[in-house]
Amino acid sequence: MIGIDLVSIARITHMRERFGDKAFAKFLSEEELSLVQNDVTAAGFYAAKEAISKALGIGICGQCGFMDIKILKDVRNAPSFTLSRHLVEAYEISDVSLSITHENGFAVAVAVIEGQKRQRRLWH
């Protein structure tokens, strides 16, 4: 399962300027907030959470909220993520990958999730 998302960094900057740092608390946990150094990183994390929810095929919704996804960074600053137990169990997730990049005023994230997605009919 693959998901991708693109976020304007200016959109995140505008949100922070309008609502202050509490704007980030709407989509980032305390641990994630400690990793965010600037609006560029925040935009990347926002894009990542959207891409992850799209990879699950459900988007951000009641079943998968922003706080059900936790963005992490390893010792080399490479991003990864964890999911709430109910999502891991529902989709039988066995492995995940995440890539985030920033360029020309945008943040892009691609998420890959290995697991069992609900069956869709591919014919009519």
C-alpha positions as CSV (number, residue, x, y, z in Angstrom):
1,M,0.0,0.0,0.0
2,I,1.5,3.4,-1.0
3,G,0.4,6.9,-0.1
4,I,1.8,10.3,-1.2
5,D,1.1,13.9,-0.1
6,L,2.3,17.4,-1.0
7,V,2.0,20.3,1.5
8,S,2.8,23.9,0.9
9,I,5.2,25.1,3.6
10,A,3.6,28.6,3.3
11,R,0.3,27.0,4.4
12,I,1.9,25.6,7.5
13,T,3.6,29.0,8.2
14,H,0.3,30.8,7.8
15,M,-1.4,28.3,10.2
16,R,1.3,28.9,12.8
17,E,1.2,32.7,12.4
18,R,-2.6,32.6,12.8
19,F,-2.9,30.2,15.7
20,G,0.5,30.1,17.3
21,D,2.4,26.9,18.3
22,K,-0.9,25.3,19.4
23,A,-1.7,24.9,15.7
24,F,1.0,22.2,15.5
25,A,-0.6,20.4,18.6
26,K,-3.6,19.6,16.4
27,F,-1.5,17.2,14.3
28,L,1.7,16.5,16.3
29,S,2.2,14.7,19.6
30,E,4.6,16.1,22.3
31,E,7.4,13.8,21.1
32,E,6.9,15.0,17.5
33,L,6.8,18.6,18.6
34,S,10.3,18.1,20.2
35,L,11.6,17.0,16.7
36,V,10.1,20.0,14.8
37,Q,12.7,22.7,14.4
38,N,10.8,24.9,11.9
39,D,7.8,25.2,9.6
40,V,9.6,23.1,6.9
41,T,9.9,20.1,9.3
42,A,6.3,20.6,10.4
43,A,5.1,20.6,6.8
44,G,7.0,17.4,6.2
45,F,5.4,15.7,9.2
46,Y,1.9,16.9,8.1
47,A,2.5,15.5,4.6
48,A,3.8,12.3,6.1
49,K,0.7,11.7,8.2
50,E,-1.5,12.4,5.3
51,A,0.5,10.0,3.1
52,I,0.4,7.3,5.7
53,S,-3.4,7.6,6.1
54,K,-3.7,7.5,2.3
55,A,-1.5,4.3,2.1
56,L,-4.0,2.7,4.5
57,G,-6.8,3.7,2.1
58,I,-8.8,5.6,4.6
59,G,-7.3,9.1,5.0
60,I,-7.5,11.1,8.2
61,C,-10.8,10.2,9.7
62,G,-12.5,8.8,12.8
63,Q,-10.7,5.5,12.3
64,C,-7.3,7.1,11.7
65,G,-6.6,10.4,13.4
66,F,-3.4,12.4,13.3
67,M,-2.5,11.1,16.8
68,D,-2.8,7.5,15.6
69,I,0.3,8.1,13.6
70,K,3.7,8.9,15.2
71,I,6.6,10.2,13.2
72,L,10.0,9.3,14.5
73,K,13.6,10.0,13.4
74,D,16.6,7.7,13.8
75,V,20.1,8.6,14.8
76,R,20.8,9.6,11.2
77,N,17.7,11.8,11.1
78,A,15.9,9.4,8.7
79,P,12.1,9.4,9.3
80,S,10.0,6.5,10.2
81,F,6.6,6.0,11.9
82,T,4.5,3.9,14.2
83,L,0.7,3.4,14.2
84,S,-1.8,2.9,16.9
85,R,-2.3,-0.8,17.8
86,H,-5.9,-0.9,16.4
87,L,-4.6,0.1,12.9
88,V,-1.7,-2.4,13.1
89,E,-4.1,-5.2,14.0
90,A,-6.9,-4.2,11.6
91,Y,-4.5,-4.1,8.6
92,E,-2.1,-6.8,9.8
93,I,0.8,-4.4,9.2
94,S,4.2,-6.1,9.0
95,D,6.5,-3.3,7.8
96,V,6.5,0.4,7.0
97,S,8.7,2.9,5.2
98,L,8.6,6.7,4.9
99,S,10.4,9.3,2.9
100,I,10.1,13.0,3.3
101,T,11.6,15.8,1.2
102,H,11.4,19.6,0.9
103,E,12.0,21.7,-2.1
104,N,10.8,25.0,-3.6
105,G,8.3,25.8,-0.9
106,F,6.8,22.3,-0.7
107,A,7.1,19.2,1.5
108,V,6.4,15.8,0.0
109,A,6.1,12.5,1.8
110,V,5.7,9.0,0.5
111,A,4.7,6.1,2.7
112,V,4.8,2.4,2.0
113,I,2.9,0.0,4.3
114,E,3.0,-3.8,4.0
115,G,-0.1,-5.5,5.3
116,Q,-3.5,-6.7,4.4
117,K,-5.7,-4.0,3.0
118,R,-9.4,-4.6,2.9
119,Q,-10.4,-6.3,-0.4
120,R,-11.8,-4.1,-3.1
121,R,-13.7,-5.2,-6.1
122,L,-11.6,-4.5,-9.2
123,W,-14.3,-5.3,-11.6
124,H,-18.0,-4.3,-12.1
